[in-house]
């Protein structure tokens, strides 16, 4: 993210649909958005909803917490009644799967079933929330939203070294009960807010997720670069705004209240950040790796040249040698897959075309 624009981006993500202005980079004027558009659910502030009221004593006795009241209200509106209360064996199994994604062991089941304490269920919930499996299970939901993968997709589908660090960051964040505002800002702009801290740099790897279009293997050419920015813009909209922002890429959104101009204003915040692989190794280790990698690449290139005229058994022999040579290539150095604002050091896009 371009330095000095981080806070503007965070504010604009909040006020974008409302059509307010923020400094010189004004969003759409107030009168461009209708009152009805501003009532979209993802724009409204959180509020404490009024609890449904029940006059039936049986209904009131069934409710043990605020959520139960809303569940029962919807059931009643559909002419349904609550299912019978689960037995303790069923309850412990449901709880384990819901919180950790794993079944309880026989010993854990027996311990809960035989526990007569009135707070047995609450204590079990606390224990499961403290389990590392909680973050592993619920992290899957976030990783699905942000389109996590360890390769780039499209025709090249290149492996991204260190991509797994983002997955582990999400798991650690959930298990540590990280505040959601910190969780969001580190992913949007961790490279600017904490440029020397590895964890926020890993979090900013959010912008490296999803498919990357490469033109002849080069993501820097203008067409490919534009596709990368479109992907990032769309992901910010769906992940943090609850909107299909991507629809406004070529015209004003037909359903969500997003104008095409605002789409490109949002994308402008992302346009100065570029792919960066931060290698976690000393200069000596890097030089040694580069030496071994060059030797491996030279060997592969030599076999490829021999393959060009080869046929029959000679071709089969060389293909076997090629596979073995590729397998001997050095593993990537420990890497953080992230983004950096290094536009000032970049060759202008038009010179790369």
TORNUSE-396936 format. One record per residue (C-alpha): residue number from 0; x, y, z. Coordinates in pm, 1 decimal, padded with zeros to 6 digits, always signed. Example, Ala and Ser with C-alpha at 12.3 -4.5 7.8 and 13.67 -1.06 7.14 Angstrom:
<atoms>
<resi->0 | x->+01230.0 | y->-00450.0 | z->+00780.0>;
<resi->1 | x->+01367.0 | y->-00106.0 | z->+00714.0>;
</atoms>
This chain:
<atoms>
<resi->0 | x->+00000.0 | y->+00000.0 | z->+00000.0>;
<resi->1 | x->+00127.0 | y->+00348.0 | z->-00079.4>;
<resi->2 | x->+00255.3 | y->+00513.4 | z->+00237.7>;
<resi->3 | x->+00020.3 | y->+00781.7 | z->+00365.0>;
<resi->4 | x->-00291.4 | y->+00625.4 | z->+00215.0>;
<resi->5 | x->-00346.7 | y->+00344.9 | z->+00462.7>;
<resi->6 | x->-00579.4 | y->+00531.9 | z->+00696.1>;
<resi->7 | x->-00765.0 | y->+00680.0 | z->+00399.4>;
<resi->8 | x->-00823.9 | y->+00331.5 | z->+00263.4>;
<resi->9 | x->-00953.1 | y->+00203.5 | z->+00596.7>;
<resi->10 | x->-01194.1 | y->+00498.0 | z->+00623.4>;
<resi->11 | x->-01304.7 | y->+00466.2 | z->+00261.9>;
<resi->12 | x->-01383.1 | y->+00098.9 | z->+00310.2>;
<resi->13 | x->-01629.0 | y->+00207.8 | z->+00575.5>;
<resi->14 | x->-01783.1 | y->+00511.3 | z->+00403.8>;
<resi->15 | x->-01756.4 | y->+00410.4 | z->+00037.3>;
<resi->16 | x->-02122.0 | y->+00315.2 | z->-00012.4>;
<resi->17 | x->-02254.9 | y->+00610.3 | z->+00185.8>;
<resi->18 | x->-02105.0 | y->+00852.1 | z->-00064.9>;
<resi->19 | x->-01924.9 | y->+01073.5 | z->+00188.7>;
<resi->20 | x->-01603.8 | y->+01255.3 | z->+00105.7>;
<resi->21 | x->-01260.9 | y->+01216.0 | z->+00261.3>;
<resi->22 | x->-00994.9 | y->+01476.4 | z->+00189.4>;
<resi->23 | x->-00881.9 | y->+01528.1 | z->-00169.2>;
<resi->24 | x->-00975.0 | y->+01178.1 | z->-00283.8>;
<resi->25 | x->-01348.5 | y->+01235.8 | z->-00260.8>;
<resi->26 | x->-01583.5 | y->+00951.5 | z->-00328.0>;
<resi->27 | x->-01913.5 | y->+00996.0 | z->-00506.3>;
<resi->28 | x->-02106.0 | y->+01304.2 | z->-00401.9>;
<resi->29 | x->-02384.4 | y->+01260.1 | z->-00146.6>;
<resi->30 | x->-02663.5 | y->+01310.3 | z->-00398.6>;
<resi->31 | x->-02537.9 | y->+01027.2 | z->-00620.2>;
<resi->32 | x->-02657.8 | y->+00766.2 | z->-00370.9>;
<resi->33 | x->-03024.1 | y->+00724.4 | z->-00287.1>;
<resi->34 | x->-03149.2 | y->+00680.2 | z->+00067.8>;
<resi->35 | x->-03265.7 | y->+00329.3 | z->-00022.8>;
<resi->36 | x->-02916.0 | y->+00239.9 | z->-00143.0>;
<resi->37 | x->-02766.2 | y->+00349.0 | z->+00184.8>;
<resi->38 | x->-02985.9 | y->+00097.5 | z->+00369.2>;
<resi->39 | x->-02793.2 | y->-00199.2 | z->+00229.0>;
<resi->40 | x->-02732.0 | y->-00436.3 | z->+00518.3>;
<resi->41 | x->-02351.3 | y->-00420.7 | z->+00505.0>;
<resi->42 | x->-02349.9 | y->-00039.0 | z->+00539.0>;
<resi->43 | x->-02565.9 | y->-00010.8 | z->+00849.2>;
<resi->44 | x->-02406.5 | y->+00024.5 | z->+01192.8>;
<resi->45 | x->-02442.7 | y->-00261.7 | z->+01432.6>;
<resi->46 | x->-02721.4 | y->-00224.9 | z->+01685.3>;
<resi->47 | x->-02881.9 | y->-00423.8 | z->+01961.2>;
<resi->48 | x->-03196.7 | y->-00575.5 | z->+01814.1>;
<resi->49 | x->-03514.5 | y->-00595.1 | z->+02019.6>;
<resi->50 | x->-03568.4 | y->-00946.1 | z->+02151.3>;
<resi->51 | x->-03888.0 | y->-01121.3 | z->+02040.5>;
<resi->52 | x->-04139.5 | y->-01148.0 | z->+02325.3>;
<resi->53 | x->-04345.2 | y->-01458.8 | z->+02409.1>;
<resi->54 | x->-04652.1 | y->-01487.8 | z->+02625.7>;
<resi->55 | x->-04666.3 | y->-01867.3 | z->+02636.0>;
<resi->56 | x->-04496.1 | y->-01995.2 | z->+02956.6>;
<resi->57 | x->-04371.3 | y->-02303.2 | z->+02767.2>;
<resi->58 | x->-04201.3 | y->-02079.7 | z->+02510.1>;
<resi->59 | x->-04043.1 | y->-01863.1 | z->+02779.2>;
<resi->60 | x->-03911.6 | y->-02168.2 | z->+02962.7>;
<resi->61 | x->-03746.0 | y->-02297.8 | z->+02643.9>;
<resi->62 | x->-03542.7 | y->-01977.3 | z->+02598.5>;
<resi->63 | x->-03209.6 | y->-01986.0 | z->+02780.3>;
<resi->64 | x->-03036.2 | y->-01699.8 | z->+02599.5>;
<resi->65 | x->-03101.8 | y->-01413.0 | z->+02354.3>;
<resi->66 | x->-03023.5 | y->-01624.2 | z->+02045.7>;
<resi->67 | x->-03285.7 | y->-01877.9 | z->+02149.5>;
<resi->68 | x->-03551.9 | y->-01605.5 | z->+02133.8>;
<resi->69 | x->-03473.7 | y->-01530.1 | z->+01768.6>;
<resi->70 | x->-03457.8 | y->-01900.4 | z->+01680.3>;
<resi->71 | x->-03793.4 | y->-01967.3 | z->+01844.1>;
<resi->72 | x->-03950.1 | y->-01661.4 | z->+01681.7>;
<resi->73 | x->-03855.0 | y->-01783.1 | z->+01335.4>;
<resi->74 | x->-03972.7 | y->-02136.6 | z->+01414.0>;
<resi->75 | x->-04308.3 | y->-02003.7 | z->+01526.6>;
<resi->76 | x->-04342.6 | y->-01793.8 | z->+01209.5>;
<resi->77 | x->-04295.7 | y->-02111.5 | z->+01005.8>;
<resi->78 | x->-04539.5 | y->-02314.8 | z->+01216.5>;
<resi->79 | x->-04259.5 | y->-02522.4 | z->+01368.3>;
<resi->80 | x->-04177.7 | y->-02627.2 | z->+01722.0>;
<resi->81 | x->-03834.0 | y->-02687.6 | z->+01878.2>;
<resi->82 | x->-03692.7 | y->-03036.3 | z->+01848.3>;
<resi->83 | x->-03660.1 | y->-03238.2 | z->+02168.4>;
<resi->84 | x->-03353.5 | y->-03153.5 | z->+02376.2>;
<resi->85 | x->-03049.6 | y->-03362.0 | z->+02279.7>;
<resi->86 | x->-02914.7 | y->-03619.0 | z->+02523.2>;
<resi->87 | x->-02568.3 | y->-03552.0 | z->+02665.8>;
<resi->88 | x->-02392.5 | y->-03796.2 | z->+02434.4>;
<resi->89 | x->-02540.3 | y->-03627.3 | z->+02128.7>;
<resi->90 | x->-02472.5 | y->-03282.0 | z->+02273.6>;
<resi->91 | x->-02101.2 | y->-03341.1 | z->+02335.3>;
<resi->92 | x->-02059.6 | y->-03483.6 | z->+01986.5>;
<resi->93 | x->-02231.1 | y->-03182.2 | z->+01826.8>;
<resi->94 | x->-02020.0 | y->-02941.6 | z->+02030.3>;
<resi->95 | x->-01690.2 | y->-03105.4 | z->+01935.6>;
<resi->96 | x->-01773.6 | y->-03103.0 | z->+01564.3>;
<resi->97 | x->-01899.9 | y->-02743.7 | z->+01576.8>;
<resi->98 | x->-01598.1 | y->-02597.6 | z->+01758.2>;
<resi->99 | x->-01307.1 | y->-02817.6 | z->+01647.1>;
<resi->100 | x->-01437.8 | y->-03011.1 | z->+01348.1>;
<resi->101 | x->-01332.9 | y->-03333.9 | z->+01519.5>;
<resi->102 | x->-01533.4 | y->-03602.8 | z->+01702.9>;
<resi->103 | x->-01489.7 | y->-03643.5 | z->+02077.8>;
<resi->104 | x->-01288.0 | y->-03933.3 | z->+02206.6>;
<resi->105 | x->-01475.3 | y->-04201.8 | z->+02404.9>;
<resi->106 | x->-01303.8 | y->-04073.4 | z->+02719.3>;
<resi->107 | x->-01412.6 | y->-03712.7 | z->+02651.5>;
<resi->108 | x->-01769.4 | y->-03828.6 | z->+02591.9>;
<resi->109 | x->-01779.4 | y->-04027.3 | z->+02915.9>;
<resi->110 | x->-01628.4 | y->-03738.9 | z->+03112.6>;
<resi->111 | x->-01901.7 | y->-03500.8 | z->+02997.9>;
<resi->112 | x->-02188.9 | y->-03747.4 | z->+03035.2>;
<resi->113 | x->-02078.3 | y->-03833.2 | z->+03391.3>;
<resi->114 | x->-02010.6 | y->-03473.3 | z->+03497.7>;
<resi->115 | x->-02297.2 | y->-03365.2 | z->+03729.1>;
<resi->116 | x->-02179.6 | y->-03003.2 | z->+03765.2>;
<resi->117 | x->-02435.9 | y->-02744.5 | z->+03645.4>;
<resi->118 | x->-02163.6 | y->-02563.4 | z->+03446.4>;
<resi->119 | x->-02025.8 | y->-02876.4 | z->+03276.8>;
<resi->120 | x->-02133.7 | y->-02760.4 | z->+02932.0>;
<resi->121 | x->-01988.3 | y->-02409.3 | z->+02973.5>;
<resi->122 | x->-01656.2 | y->-02548.6 | z->+03095.9>;
<resi->123 | x->-01639.1 | y->-02785.7 | z->+02798.4>;
<resi->124 | x->-01707.3 | y->-02496.5 | z->+02559.5>;
<resi->125 | x->-01422.1 | y->-02298.7 | z->+02716.2>;
<resi->126 | x->-01187.8 | y->-02596.4 | z->+02689.9>;
<resi->127 | x->-01264.9 | y->-02651.3 | z->+02322.7>;
<resi->128 | x->-01226.2 | y->-02281.1 | z->+02242.6>;
<resi->129 | x->-00881.1 | y->-02298.6 | z->+02403.8>;
<resi->130 | x->-00786.4 | y->-02594.2 | z->+02183.7>;
<resi->131 | x->-00557.7 | y->-02528.1 | z->+01883.3>;
<resi->132 | x->-00810.4 | y->-02723.8 | z->+01678.3>;
<resi->133 | x->-01057.5 | y->-02436.0 | z->+01719.6>;
<resi->134 | x->-00846.9 | y->-02205.6 | z->+01501.8>;
<resi->135 | x->-00767.4 | y->-02484.0 | z->+01258.0>;
<resi->136 | x->-01136.2 | y->-02559.2 | z->+01204.8>;
<resi->137 | x->-01278.6 | y->-02206.3 | z->+01197.8>;
<resi->138 | x->-00982.2 | y->-02072.9 | z->+01002.4>;
<resi->139 | x->-01107.6 | y->-02279.7 | z->+00709.1>;
<resi->140 | x->-01410.2 | y->-02050.2 | z->+00680.3>;
<resi->141 | x->-01192.9 | y->-01738.6 | z->+00650.5>;
<resi->142 | x->-00953.4 | y->-01907.7 | z->+00409.1>;
<resi->143 | x->-01248.2 | y->-01993.4 | z->+00184.3>;
<resi->144 | x->-01363.3 | y->-01630.6 | z->+00185.5>;
<resi->145 | x->-01020.0 | y->-01493.7 | z->+00090.2>;
<resi->146 | x->-00972.0 | y->-01762.4 | z->-00184.5>;
<resi->147 | x->-00665.0 | y->-01914.7 | z->-00018.7>;
<resi->148 | x->-00445.4 | y->-02145.7 | z->-00223.1>;
<resi->149 | x->-00075.3 | y->-02224.2 | z->-00232.1>;
<resi->150 | x->-00052.9 | y->-02192.4 | z->-00609.5>;
<resi->151 | x->-00143.0 | y->-01907.0 | z->-00845.0>;
<resi->152 | x->-00398.7 | y->-02082.1 | z->-01061.9>;
<resi->153 | x->-00454.0 | y->-02005.3 | z->-01430.1>;
<resi->154 | x->-00243.0 | y->-02182.1 | z->-01692.2>;
<resi->155 | x->+00091.6 | y->-02170.0 | z->-01508.0>;
<resi->156 | x->-00041.6 | y->-02248.9 | z->-01158.6>;
<resi->157 | x->+00295.5 | y->-02165.0 | z->-01004.4>;
<resi->158 | x->+00369.8 | y->-02262.8 | z->-00646.6>;
<resi->159 | x->+00399.9 | y->-01964.8 | z->-00411.9>;
<resi->160 | x->+00682.4 | y->-02024.5 | z->-00162.7>;
<resi->161 | x->+00577.2 | y->-01951.5 | z->+00192.9>;
<resi->162 | x->+00205.8 | y->-01925.8 | z->+00111.3>;
<resi->163 | x->+00134.6 | y->-02156.0 | z->+00405.3>;
<resi->164 | x->+00247.9 | y->-01881.4 | z->+00642.4>;
<resi->165 | x->-00074.6 | y->-01689.6 | z->+00572.3>;
<resi->166 | x->-00279.5 | y->-01998.4 | z->+00657.6>;
<resi->167 | x->-00093.0 | y->-02033.3 | z->+00987.3>;
<resi->168 | x->-00134.2 | y->-01660.1 | z->+01057.2>;
<resi->169 | x->-00513.5 | y->-01697.4 | z->+01033.2>;
<resi->170 | x->-00510.6 | y->-01999.2 | z->+01264.7>;
<resi->171 | x->-00288.1 | y->-01824.5 | z->+01520.4>;
<resi->172 | x->-00502.9 | y->-01511.1 | z->+01508.6>;
<resi->173 | x->-00821.1 | y->-01702.8 | z->+01587.0>;
<resi->174 | x->-00660.2 | y->-01905.2 | z->+01862.7>;
<resi->175 | x->-00513.7 | y->-01588.5 | z->+02017.8>;
<resi->176 | x->-00855.3 | y->-01414.5 | z->+01998.0>;
<resi->177 | x->-00701.4 | y->-01128.7 | z->+01798.3>;
<resi->178 | x->-00931.1 | y->-00821.0 | z->+01783.6>;
<resi->179 | x->-01111.7 | y->-00818.6 | z->+01449.9>;
<resi->180 | x->-01006.9 | y->-00462.4 | z->+01364.4>;
<resi->181 | x->-00641.7 | y->-00564.5 | z->+01400.8>;
<resi->182 | x->-00707.1 | y->-00878.9 | z->+01196.8>;
<resi->183 | x->-00854.2 | y->-00667.4 | z->+00914.8>;
<resi->184 | x->-00597.7 | y->-00386.1 | z->+00909.5>;
<resi->185 | x->-00298.4 | y->-00620.5 | z->+00914.2>;
<resi->186 | x->-00428.9 | y->-00798.5 | z->+00606.0>;
<resi->187 | x->-00517.4 | y->-00478.6 | z->+00421.9>;
<resi->188 | x->-00201.3 | y->-00285.1 | z->+00501.6>;
<resi->189 | x->+00033.9 | y->-00480.9 | z->+00726.4>;
<resi->190 | x->+00327.7 | y->-00401.5 | z->+00497.7>;
<resi->191 | x->+00280.1 | y->-00027.4 | z->+00563.5>;
<resi->192 | x->+00169.5 | y->-00029.7 | z->+00925.3>;
<resi->193 | x->+00444.8 | y->-00265.6 | z->+01044.9>;
<resi->194 | x->+00701.4 | y->-00298.3 | z->+00761.5>;
<resi->195 | x->+00964.5 | y->-00466.5 | z->+00981.8>;
<resi->196 | x->+00733.5 | y->-00711.1 | z->+01159.5>;
<resi->197 | x->+00704.9 | y->-01051.9 | z->+00997.8>;
<resi->198 | x->+00350.7 | y->-01133.4 | z->+01110.8>;
<resi->199 | x->+00182.9 | y->-00826.9 | z->+00951.6>;
<resi->200 | x->+00387.5 | y->-00885.3 | z->+00635.4>;
<resi->201 | x->+00252.2 | y->-01239.8 | z->+00627.7>;
<resi->202 | x->-00098.6 | y->-01100.2 | z->+00683.2>;
<resi->203 | x->-00056.6 | y->-00863.7 | z->+00385.6>;
<resi->204 | x->-00011.2 | y->-01181.3 | z->+00183.0>;
<resi->205 | x->-00391.6 | y->-01156.9 | z->+00158.9>;
<resi->206 | x->-00322.8 | y->-00951.4 | z->-00155.8>;
<resi->207 | x->-00123.3 | y->-01239.3 | z->-00305.6>;
<resi->208 | x->-00405.3 | y->-01490.3 | z->-00282.6>;
<resi->209 | x->-00633.6 | y->-01585.2 | z->-00566.6>;
<resi->210 | x->-00552.6 | y->-01650.9 | z->-00933.2>;
<resi->211 | x->-00271.0 | y->-01457.8 | z->-01100.2>;
<resi->212 | x->-00282.8 | y->-01413.6 | z->-01476.4>;
<resi->213 | x->+00061.7 | y->-01418.1 | z->-01634.4>;
<resi->214 | x->+00133.8 | y->-01319.5 | z->-01992.3>;
<resi->215 | x->+00400.5 | y->-01564.5 | z->-02114.5>;
<resi->216 | x->+00491.1 | y->-01612.3 | z->-01749.1>;
<resi->217 | x->+00534.9 | y->-01240.6 | z->-01681.5>;
<resi->218 | x->+00289.1 | y->-01077.2 | z->-01442.0>;
<resi->219 | x->+00439.6 | y->-00730.5 | z->-01492.2>;
<resi->220 | x->+00303.8 | y->-00657.8 | z->-01839.1>;
<resi->221 | x->+00014.9 | y->-00414.0 | z->-01839.6>;
<resi->222 | x->-00264.4 | y->-00660.1 | z->-01920.8>;
<resi->223 | x->-00159.9 | y->-00911.0 | z->-01656.2>;
<resi->224 | x->-00098.1 | y->-00638.4 | z->-01400.0>;
<resi->225 | x->-00448.5 | y->-00502.7 | z->-01456.0>;
<resi->226 | x->-00598.9 | y->-00847.4 | z->-01401.9>;
<resi->227 | x->-00409.0 | y->-00880.7 | z->-01073.1>;
<resi->228 | x->-00541.2 | y->-00543.5 | z->-00953.8>;
<resi->229 | x->-00895.7 | y->-00637.4 | z->-01053.2>;
<resi->230 | x->-00866.1 | y->-00959.7 | z->-00854.0>;
<resi->231 | x->-00740.6 | y->-00774.2 | z->-00546.9>;
<resi->232 | x->-01011.9 | y->-00509.4 | z->-00570.0>;
<resi->233 | x->-01284.9 | y->-00770.3 | z->-00600.8>;
<resi->234 | x->-01145.4 | y->-00962.6 | z->-00304.2>;
<resi->235 | x->-01140.6 | y->-00652.9 | z->-00080.7>;
<resi->236 | x->-01504.9 | y->-00588.3 | z->-00168.5>;
<resi->237 | x->-01633.1 | y->-00940.0 | z->-00104.9>;
<resi->238 | x->-01418.0 | y->-01002.6 | z->+00204.3>;
<resi->239 | x->-01448.1 | y->-00675.2 | z->+00394.1>;
<resi->240 | x->-01752.2 | y->-00496.5 | z->+00249.7>;
<resi->241 | x->-01988.9 | y->-00786.6 | z->+00183.4>;
<resi->242 | x->-02036.3 | y->-00660.1 | z->-00173.1>;
<resi->243 | x->-01978.7 | y->-00794.1 | z->-00522.5>;
<resi->244 | x->-01768.0 | y->-00488.7 | z->-00603.5>;
<resi->245 | x->-01630.6 | y->-00655.5 | z->-00915.9>;
<resi->246 | x->-01956.8 | y->-00593.1 | z->-01098.0>;
<resi->247 | x->-01875.4 | y->-00222.4 | z->-01104.9>;
<resi->248 | x->-01556.8 | y->-00276.5 | z->-01302.6>;
<resi->249 | x->-01715.6 | y->-00191.0 | z->-01638.3>;
<resi->250 | x->-02037.0 | y->-00009.8 | z->-01536.1>;
<resi->251 | x->-02226.3 | y->+00107.1 | z->-01230.4>;
<resi->252 | x->-02335.2 | y->-00192.5 | z->-01026.6>;
<resi->253 | x->-02687.3 | y->-00304.2 | z->-01119.7>;
<resi->254 | x->-02775.4 | y->-00428.9 | z->-00769.9>;
<resi->255 | x->-02524.8 | y->-00330.0 | z->-00500.6>;
<resi->256 | x->-02490.3 | y->+00050.1 | z->-00465.5>;
<resi->257 | x->-02137.3 | y->+00082.2 | z->-00604.5>;
<resi->258 | x->-02048.2 | y->+00318.4 | z->-00886.7>;
<resi->259 | x->-01784.6 | y->+00241.3 | z->-01147.1>;
<resi->260 | x->-01591.6 | y->+00552.1 | z->-01040.3>;
<resi->261 | x->-01577.3 | y->+00425.7 | z->-00682.7>;
<resi->262 | x->-01453.7 | y->+00087.7 | z->-00802.4>;
<resi->263 | x->-01147.5 | y->+00250.5 | z->-00956.9>;
<resi->264 | x->-01099.7 | y->+00483.9 | z->-00661.0>;
<resi->265 | x->-01078.1 | y->+00175.5 | z->-00442.6>;
<resi->266 | x->-00843.7 | y->+00002.8 | z->-00687.1>;
<resi->267 | x->-00615.8 | y->+00308.3 | z->-00688.6>;
<resi->268 | x->-00521.0 | y->+00236.1 | z->-00327.6>;
<resi->269 | x->-00385.9 | y->-00102.9 | z->-00435.7>;
<resi->270 | x->-00207.7 | y->+00005.8 | z->-00751.0>;
<resi->271 | x->+00126.7 | y->+00097.7 | z->-00593.2>;
<resi->272 | x->+00181.0 | y->-00240.1 | z->-00425.1>;
<resi->273 | x->+00368.7 | y->-00517.4 | z->-00601.3>;
<resi->274 | x->+00443.4 | y->-00884.0 | z->-00541.3>;
<resi->275 | x->+00732.6 | y->-00937.7 | z->-00301.4>;
<resi->276 | x->+00891.9 | y->-01260.1 | z->-00182.2>;
<resi->277 | x->+01088.5 | y->-01177.4 | z->+00132.6>;
<resi->278 | x->+01350.9 | y->-01449.5 | z->+00174.8>;
<resi->279 | x->+01432.3 | y->-01528.4 | z->+00537.2>;
<resi->280 | x->+01798.2 | y->-01618.5 | z->+00487.6>;
<resi->281 | x->+02140.9 | y->-01462.4 | z->+00527.3>;
<resi->282 | x->+02326.6 | y->-01323.2 | z->+00227.1>;
<resi->283 | x->+02565.3 | y->-01621.2 | z->+00236.1>;
<resi->284 | x->+02276.0 | y->-01867.7 | z->+00226.7>;
<resi->285 | x->+02114.3 | y->-01674.5 | z->-00057.9>;
<resi->286 | x->+02435.3 | y->-01679.3 | z->-00262.6>;
<resi->287 | x->+02479.2 | y->-02051.4 | z->-00201.5>;
<resi->288 | x->+02117.6 | y->-02117.8 | z->-00303.1>;
<resi->289 | x->+02151.9 | y->-01910.4 | z->-00618.6>;
<resi->290 | x->+02466.5 | y->-02102.3 | z->-00713.1>;
<resi->291 | x->+02297.6 | y->-02440.0 | z->-00666.2>;
<resi->292 | x->+01980.5 | y->-02322.4 | z->-00841.4>;
<resi->293 | x->+02179.1 | y->-02199.6 | z->-01143.9>;
<resi->294 | x->+02359.9 | y->-02531.0 | z->-01170.4>;
<resi->295 | x->+02026.9 | y->-02711.2 | z->-01156.7>;
<resi->296 | x->+01871.3 | y->-02480.4 | z->-01418.2>;
<resi->297 | x->+02169.7 | y->-02525.6 | z->-01649.0>;
<resi->298 | x->+02137.7 | y->-02903.5 | z->-01622.8>;
<resi->299 | x->+01765.7 | y->-02888.0 | z->-01703.4>;
<resi->300 | x->+01824.5 | y->-02655.2 | z->-01999.9>;
<resi->301 | x->+02095.1 | y->-02885.4 | z->-02136.8>;
<resi->302 | x->+01863.3 | y->-03187.4 | z->-02128.2>;
<resi->303 | x->+01585.0 | y->-02984.4 | z->-02290.9>;
<resi->304 | x->+01815.9 | y->-02899.7 | z->-02580.1>;
<resi->305 | x->+01904.6 | y->-03268.1 | z->-02622.5>;
<resi->306 | x->+01534.5 | y->-03352.6 | z->-02622.8>;
<resi->307 | x->+01450.9 | y->-03137.5 | z->-02923.4>;
<resi->308 | x->+01574.9 | y->-03381.1 | z->-03189.4>;
<resi->309 | x->+01530.9 | y->-03697.5 | z->-02979.6>;
<resi->310 | x->+01276.3 | y->-03967.2 | z->-03058.9>;
<resi->311 | x->+01185.3 | y->-04316.4 | z->-02943.9>;
<resi->312 | x->+01391.7 | y->-04471.5 | z->-02664.9>;
<resi->313 | x->+01636.5 | y->-04182.5 | z->-02660.0>;
<resi->314 | x->+01347.9 | y->-03944.6 | z->-02593.5>;
<resi->315 | x->+01220.8 | y->-04167.1 | z->-02311.2>;
<resi->316 | x->+01570.6 | y->-04180.6 | z->-02157.8>;
<resi->317 | x->+01608.8 | y->-03802.6 | z->-02168.3>;
<resi->318 | x->+01263.4 | y->-03745.6 | z->-02022.0>;
<resi->319 | x->+01360.5 | y->-03968.1 | z->-01729.0>;
<resi->320 | x->+01681.4 | y->-03767.8 | z->-01685.1>;
<resi->321 | x->+01485.1 | y->-03442.3 | z->-01703.6>;
<resi->322 | x->+01245.5 | y->-03552.8 | z->-01431.3>;
<resi->323 | x->+01537.2 | y->-03654.1 | z->-01208.0>;
<resi->324 | x->+01719.7 | y->-03324.9 | z->-01273.1>;
<resi->325 | x->+01414.3 | y->-03122.0 | z->-01178.2>;
<resi->326 | x->+01376.4 | y->-03324.4 | z->-00860.0>;
<resi->327 | x->+01732.9 | y->-03228.8 | z->-00760.8>;
<resi->328 | x->+01657.6 | y->-02856.7 | z->-00776.6>;
<resi->329 | x->+01712.7 | y->-02687.5 | z->-00438.7>;
<resi->330 | x->+01403.1 | y->-02626.3 | z->-00232.7>;
<resi->331 | x->+01295.3 | y->-02261.2 | z->-00208.4>;
<resi->332 | x->+01444.9 | y->-02059.2 | z->+00074.1>;
<resi->333 | x->+01215.4 | y->-01980.5 | z->+00368.7>;
<resi->334 | x->+00995.8 | y->-01705.5 | z->+00226.8>;
<resi->335 | x->+00723.1 | y->-01457.7 | z->+00320.9>;
<resi->336 | x->+00485.1 | y->-01414.4 | z->+00028.7>;
<resi->337 | x->+00361.3 | y->-01056.0 | z->+00059.3>;
<resi->338 | x->+00331.4 | y->-00718.6 | z->-00116.1>;
<resi->339 | x->+00534.2 | y->-00399.2 | z->-00087.9>;
<resi->340 | x->+00500.4 | y->-00041.6 | z->-00203.9>;
<resi->341 | x->+00803.3 | y->-00029.8 | z->-00433.7>;
<resi->342 | x->+00653.0 | y->+00156.4 | z->-00726.7>;
<resi->343 | x->+00939.2 | y->+00405.6 | z->-00725.6>;
<resi->344 | x->+01184.8 | y->+00123.8 | z->-00802.1>;
<resi->345 | x->+00977.7 | y->-00033.6 | z->-01079.6>;
<resi->346 | x->+01033.3 | y->-00010.9 | z->-01450.9>;
<resi->347 | x->+00732.7 | y->+00171.9 | z->-01602.1>;
<resi->348 | x->+00473.5 | y->-00080.2 | z->-01712.6>;
<resi->349 | x->+00466.0 | y->+00043.7 | z->-02072.1>;
<resi->350 | x->+00838.6 | y->-00035.6 | z->-02110.7>;
<resi->351 | x->+00774.0 | y->-00400.1 | z->-02025.6>;
<resi->352 | x->+00515.9 | y->-00460.7 | z->-02296.4>;
</atoms>
